[in-house]
């Protein structure tokens, strides 16, 4: 498994922007409003730390439960500012070669065989040709430092807690100086530093040296009103009464002793499932049929179905009727 990245090449207006392509008239309110225009609803504290990250050029470290929208905000910022998004998906065993660059070994071998057959290339000349840009395969970190369109991208380093400490140590150079050293080519420095967003589900503690170089924010599950707004935006065909019941039920589930609490993505998926079933209200039968859209572990599903489903549903119905 290799990290993957997606680069959306879009035109960006140079009017009213600085050399990094950032809008000069950004404010906390405008960031919150523009993120909402992209479909990302966020509270003011999160909008504030995003604004500061963009304004000061500091990496942003987002930590929180899985499914609270940490990854999605990178895409929202990319859309908000019409800047490319480069994603490095972290995993156990990720190393610098997979994150920065690799040499195209098959192409190098073909070049060696061709040179041997021709017999007219010196060893030193061949080596300089083999370790040149022609045979370099750029991975996400190098892509972010040397964007082909010249626009500083959004670099998403997703789920950094899944890597190990040696890789964190390697990242320090990138986050401190926005540069990477490749032994064969030397040090490569970003002309226009990317906006860096790191996310962590806190499966382990990330080293303080990484956090010191970033602005930090803990992303909470959204309050009722915010999650209701998200449902209205992402699943507009769901009725208002059913939307209230969906959000109330999911938020009640998060108060239960579950192995994995449902995130915002699960709330949206469930709403779309209920819409596909033409459900008009929550019922024990409908919930039982679709609970797998909300809970992802059998033990959690079994626990809710065996004893908590009716209690939570009765509570949700009572709260909905009283509002």
C-alpha positions as CSV (number, residue, x, y, z in Angstrom):
1,X,0.0,0.0,0.0
2,X,1.3,3.4,-1.0
3,X,0.2,6.9,0.1
4,X,-2.0,8.5,-2.5
5,X,-2.5,12.1,-3.5
6,X,-5.0,14.0,-5.5
7,X,-4.0,17.2,-7.2
8,X,-6.8,19.3,-8.7
9,X,-5.4,21.9,-11.1
10,X,-7.6,24.9,-11.2
11,X,-7.1,28.5,-12.2
12,X,-6.7,31.0,-9.4
13,X,-7.2,34.7,-9.7
14,X,-4.2,36.8,-8.7
15,X,-6.3,39.8,-7.9
16,X,-6.4,40.6,-4.2
17,X,-4.0,37.7,-3.4
18,X,-0.5,37.6,-1.9
19,X,2.5,35.7,-3.4
20,X,1.2,32.4,-1.9
21,X,-2.2,32.8,-3.5
22,X,-3.9,33.6,-0.2
23,X,-6.7,36.2,-0.1
24,X,-5.5,39.4,1.6
25,X,-8.9,40.2,3.1
26,X,-9.3,37.0,5.1
27,X,-10.9,37.2,8.5
28,X,-12.3,34.6,10.9
29,X,-15.9,35.4,9.8
30,X,-15.0,35.2,6.1
31,X,-13.2,31.9,6.6
32,X,-16.3,30.5,8.4
33,X,-18.6,31.8,5.7
34,X,-16.5,30.6,2.7
35,X,-16.1,27.2,4.2
36,X,-19.8,27.0,4.6
37,X,-20.1,27.9,0.9
38,X,-18.0,24.8,0.1
39,X,-20.3,22.6,2.1
40,X,-18.2,22.5,5.3
41,X,-20.0,23.8,8.4
42,X,-17.6,24.6,11.2
43,X,-17.8,26.4,14.5
44,X,-16.0,29.7,15.1
45,X,-13.1,28.3,17.1
46,X,-12.2,26.0,14.3
47,X,-12.6,28.8,11.7
48,X,-10.3,30.9,13.9
49,X,-7.5,28.4,13.9
50,X,-7.8,27.9,10.2
51,X,-7.6,31.6,9.6
52,X,-4.5,31.9,11.8
53,X,-2.9,29.0,10.0
54,X,-3.5,30.6,6.6
55,X,-2.5,34.0,7.8
56,X,0.7,33.1,9.6
57,X,1.7,30.2,7.3
58,X,1.8,27.8,10.2
59,X,1.0,24.1,9.9
60,X,-2.3,23.1,11.5
61,X,-2.6,20.0,13.7
62,X,-6.2,18.7,14.1
63,X,-6.9,16.0,16.6
64,X,-10.1,14.3,17.6
65,X,-12.3,11.2,17.2
66,X,-12.5,9.6,13.8
67,X,-15.4,11.0,11.7
68,X,-15.6,14.5,13.1
69,X,-14.5,16.2,9.9
70,X,-10.7,16.6,10.3
71,X,-9.8,15.3,6.8
72,X,-12.7,17.0,5.1
73,X,-11.6,20.5,6.1
74,X,-8.5,20.2,3.9
75,X,-10.6,19.6,0.9
76,X,-12.9,22.5,1.9
77,X,-9.9,24.9,2.2
78,X,-8.7,23.7,-1.2
79,X,-12.1,24.5,-2.7
80,X,-12.4,27.7,-0.8
81,X,-9.1,29.1,-2.2
82,X,-9.0,27.3,-5.5
83,X,-5.7,25.7,-4.5
84,X,-4.5,22.1,-5.3
85,X,-4.9,19.5,-2.6
86,X,-2.0,17.0,-2.1
87,X,-2.8,14.2,0.3
88,X,-0.3,11.9,2.1
89,X,-2.3,9.0,3.7
90,X,-0.2,7.7,6.6
91,X,0.0,4.1,7.6
92,X,2.2,1.8,9.7
93,X,5.6,1.4,8.1
94,X,5.4,4.6,6.0
95,X,8.9,5.7,5.1
96,X,10.6,8.7,3.4
97,X,10.8,7.0,0.0
98,X,7.1,6.5,-0.1
99,X,6.4,10.0,1.2
100,X,8.9,12.0,-0.7
101,X,10.2,10.3,-3.9
102,X,11.5,7.1,-5.4
103,X,13.8,6.4,-8.2
104,X,12.3,4.7,-11.3
105,X,14.3,1.5,-10.9
106,X,13.0,-0.3,-14.0
107,X,13.7,2.7,-16.2
108,X,17.2,3.0,-14.7
109,X,18.0,-0.6,-15.5
110,X,16.9,-0.2,-19.1
111,X,19.2,2.9,-19.3
112,X,22.1,0.9,-17.9
113,X,21.6,-2.0,-20.4
114,X,21.3,0.5,-23.2
115,X,24.5,2.3,-22.2
116,X,26.4,-1.1,-21.8
117,X,25.3,-2.1,-25.3
118,X,26.4,1.2,-26.8
119,X,29.6,1.3,-24.8
120,X,30.2,5.0,-25.3
121,X,29.1,6.4,-21.9
122,X,31.5,6.8,-18.9
123,X,30.5,5.5,-15.5
124,X,30.4,9.0,-14.0
125,X,28.3,10.3,-16.8
126,X,25.9,7.3,-16.5
127,X,25.5,7.8,-12.8
128,X,24.7,11.5,-13.1
129,X,22.1,10.7,-15.8
130,X,20.5,7.9,-13.8
131,X,20.0,10.1,-10.7
132,X,18.5,13.0,-12.5
133,X,15.0,14.4,-12.6
134,X,14.2,12.2,-15.6
135,X,14.1,9.1,-13.3
136,X,12.6,10.7,-10.2
137,X,9.1,9.7,-9.2
138,X,7.7,12.5,-7.0
139,X,5.5,11.5,-4.0
140,X,3.2,13.8,-2.0
141,X,5.8,15.7,0.1
142,X,7.9,16.5,-2.9
143,X,4.8,17.3,-5.0
144,X,3.7,19.8,-2.3
145,X,7.1,21.5,-2.2
146,X,7.5,21.7,-6.0
147,X,4.0,22.2,-7.4
148,X,4.0,22.0,-11.2
149,X,1.5,24.9,-11.6
150,X,3.4,27.2,-9.2
151,X,0.5,27.6,-6.8
152,X,1.2,26.7,-3.2
153,X,-1.0,23.7,-2.4
154,X,-2.8,22.4,0.6
155,X,-0.8,19.5,2.0
156,X,-2.9,17.0,4.0
157,X,-0.8,14.6,6.2
158,X,-3.7,12.4,7.2
159,X,-3.7,10.2,10.3
160,X,-0.1,10.9,11.3
161,X,-0.7,8.8,14.5
162,X,-0.6,5.7,12.3
163,X,3.1,6.2,11.5
164,X,6.0,5.7,13.9
165,X,8.5,8.0,15.6
166,X,11.2,7.8,13.0
167,X,8.9,9.1,10.3
168,X,7.8,11.9,12.7
169,X,11.5,12.9,13.1
170,X,11.9,12.9,9.3
171,X,8.9,15.3,9.0
172,X,10.5,17.9,11.3
173,X,12.7,19.3,8.6
174,X,9.8,19.6,6.2
175,X,7.6,21.4,8.8
176,X,10.3,23.6,10.1
177,X,11.9,24.9,6.9
178,X,9.6,23.6,4.2
179,X,12.5,21.7,2.7
180,X,13.5,18.2,2.0
181,X,17.0,16.7,1.4
182,X,17.4,14.1,-1.3
183,X,21.0,12.7,-1.1
184,X,21.4,12.5,-4.9
185,X,19.9,15.9,-5.6
186,X,20.6,18.0,-2.5
187,X,18.2,20.1,-0.6
188,X,14.9,21.1,-2.2
189,X,13.1,24.1,-0.6
190,X,9.6,25.3,-1.4
191,X,9.5,28.7,-3.2
192,X,6.0,29.2,-1.9
193,X,5.4,27.0,1.2
194,X,2.2,24.9,1.2
195,X,-0.5,25.2,3.8
196,X,0.0,22.0,5.9
197,X,-2.8,20.2,7.8
198,X,-2.0,17.2,9.9
199,X,-4.7,15.0,11.4
200,X,-4.7,12.5,14.2
201,X,-7.3,10.1,15.6
202,X,-5.1,9.9,18.8
203,X,-4.6,6.2,18.6
204,X,-1.2,7.2,20.1
205,X,0.4,10.4,21.2
206,X,2.3,12.3,18.6
207,X,5.6,13.7,19.7
208,X,5.7,17.2,21.1
209,X,8.3,18.3,18.6
210,X,5.7,18.0,15.8
211,X,3.0,19.7,17.8
212,X,5.3,22.6,18.7
213,X,5.7,23.5,15.0
214,X,1.9,23.6,14.5
215,X,-1.2,25.4,15.6
216,X,-3.3,22.9,17.5
217,X,-7.1,22.3,17.7
218,X,-9.2,19.5,19.1
219,X,-12.1,18.9,16.8
220,X,-15.3,18.0,18.8
221,X,-18.4,16.2,17.6
222,X,-20.8,18.9,16.4
223,X,-23.6,20.2,18.6
224,X,-27.1,19.4,17.6
225,X,-27.8,22.6,15.6
226,X,-24.6,22.3,13.6
227,X,-25.1,18.6,12.8
228,X,-28.7,19.4,11.8
229,X,-27.4,22.1,9.4
230,X,-25.0,19.6,7.9
231,X,-27.8,17.1,7.3
232,X,-29.9,19.7,5.6
233,X,-27.0,20.6,3.3
234,X,-25.8,17.1,2.6
235,X,-29.1,15.3,2.4
236,X,-31.6,18.0,1.4
237,X,-34.3,15.5,0.5
238,X,-34.8,14.3,4.1
239,X,-37.8,15.9,5.8
240,X,-37.2,18.3,8.7
241,X,-38.9,16.0,11.3
242,X,-36.8,13.0,10.2
243,X,-33.6,15.1,10.2
244,X,-34.3,16.0,13.8
245,X,-34.8,12.4,14.7
246,X,-31.7,11.2,12.9
247,X,-29.5,13.8,14.6
248,X,-31.0,13.2,18.0
249,X,-30.6,9.5,17.7
250,X,-27.0,9.7,16.6
251,X,-26.1,12.1,19.3
252,X,-27.7,9.8,21.9
253,X,-25.6,6.9,20.5
254,X,-22.5,8.9,21.2
255,X,-23.4,8.9,24.8
256,X,-23.4,5.1,24.9
257,X,-20.5,2.9,25.8
258,X,-19.5,2.0,22.2
259,X,-16.3,0.8,20.7
260,X,-16.6,3.3,17.9
261,X,-18.9,6.3,18.2
262,X,-20.6,7.3,14.9
263,X,-19.1,10.4,13.2
264,X,-20.6,13.0,11.0
265,X,-20.0,10.9,7.9
266,X,-22.1,8.1,9.5
267,X,-24.9,10.5,10.2
268,X,-24.9,11.7,6.6
269,X,-24.8,8.1,5.3
270,X,-27.7,7.1,7.5
271,X,-29.8,10.0,6.4
272,X,-29.2,9.1,2.7
273,X,-30.1,5.4,3.5
274,X,-33.3,6.4,5.1
275,X,-34.1,8.7,2.2
276,X,-33.5,5.8,-0.2
277,X,-36.0,3.7,1.8
278,X,-38.6,6.5,1.7
279,X,-38.7,6.5,5.5
280,X,-40.7,9.3,7.0
281,X,-39.8,8.6,10.7
282,X,-37.6,6.4,12.8
283,X,-39.0,3.1,13.9
284,X,-37.5,0.0,15.5
285,X,-37.8,-1.9,12.2
286,X,-36.2,0.8,10.1
287,X,-33.4,1.4,12.6
288,X,-32.6,-2.4,12.7
289,X,-32.5,-2.5,8.9
290,X,-30.1,0.4,8.6
291,X,-28.0,0.4,11.8
292,X,-25.0,-0.8,9.9
293,X,-24.8,2.6,8.3
294,X,-24.2,4.2,11.7
295,X,-22.3,1.6,13.7
296,X,-19.4,-0.3,12.2
297,X,-18.7,-3.0,14.9
298,X,-21.0,-6.0,15.4
299,X,-20.6,-5.8,19.2
300,X,-21.9,-2.2,19.1
301,X,-24.8,-3.1,16.8
302,X,-25.8,-6.1,19.0
303,X,-25.6,-4.1,22.2
304,X,-28.0,-1.4,20.8
305,X,-30.4,-3.9,19.3
306,X,-30.6,-6.1,22.4
307,X,-31.4,-3.5,25.0
308,X,-30.9,0.2,24.1
309,X,-32.7,0.7,20.8
310,X,-36.2,1.2,22.2
311,X,-35.1,3.3,25.1
312,X,-33.1,5.7,22.9
313,X,-35.9,5.9,20.3
314,X,-38.5,6.7,23.0
315,X,-36.2,9.4,24.3
316,X,-35.7,10.8,20.8
317,X,-39.5,10.8,20.1
318,X,-40.2,12.6,23.3
319,X,-37.6,15.2,22.7
320,X,-38.8,15.8,19.1
321,X,-42.4,16.2,20.1
322,X,-41.5,18.7,22.8
323,X,-39.6,21.0,20.3
